[in-house]
């Protein structure tokens, strides 16, 4: 039986959000995973090559994955909101995913700008006693040069960071210094790659994502 691949429009706070839902290649899903894309003003979409590899790595590990376009990107309605409204876009996409897979644990992930959105939303959910907490947060190419992130010092969810050894938006020394102040539990893995977009090492990135503990 072929795996489920569906295109959707999700009701978001600024209009409909274009989304793609994909189940694992083999077997029934064991986790629901949200994936957020990089910065919309610099060409970021849900079809970005790193986002695609992140999503496929999650599917390889048994996750059903929902990718979506933030407001104002491709067929998603609205206009860019500097990262504030995008957190609420991610919340709407997550609600859609969790309604579809109510019995599964869930994770949240993203690349670059998307990692900031996913981790911020996940940590907000963690602070709400009425919410079911995500099992893990995954930040790929977390950009230390994009805004503040003090909330990670208080966020007790499991956090996995996967990063290129050469990253112009999150230099290794800056990330290591920031990571030291993040709350436990946490993990940081570096992949030998040519730039922020994991040049020359996308296969290794995909394998690393697949092998992350649940």
C-alpha positions, 0 to 999 in steps of 0.5 A: 500500500503506498504511503500517504502524501497529502497537500492541504490548506490549513486555516491560519491566523492570517489566512490559509497556510499551504502544507504537505503531509507525508507518512513514513515510507514503511510501517505505521507512524510512531510520532507526529512531527512538525517541520518549519522552514527557513526565513521567508524573506530570503527564499525560505520555503517548505521545499528548501533542500535542508527542510526536505532532508530534515523531513525525510530523516524524520520519516525514516525514523517512523514519523509522519511529517507536516511541512508548511509555508509560513504566511506570505510564502507561495500559496500561503496567505498573509504577509511576513510578520518578523517571526511573531505571527509565524509562531502562531502559523506554526501553532495552527499547523501543529493543531492540524497535525495533532488533530489528525494523529491524536494518539501519537506523541509529537515533536517540533523541528525546523531549519534556521529561522524555522528552528527559532520558530519551532523552539520558541513555540515548543517552549511556550507550550511547555509553560502551559499546564493545559497543553500536552508537551512535545516529546522533543524539539529539534533545531537544525542550523539554529541562527545565533545571529537572529534575535534573542533566545533567553527562553531556552535557559528555562525550557525543560523539554528535550532539545536536539541541536544539529549544526554545520561546523561552518555556519555564517548565521550561527558560528560554532563558537557562538552556538557553543557559548549559547548552548552552555546556558540552555536548560537540560536536557539538551544535545548538540551535534556538529556535522562537517559541512561547507556552510549554513545549508550543510553543503556537501553533507546533506546525506549525513544530516539526514542520517543524523536526524533519523538516528536522534533518540525519541 
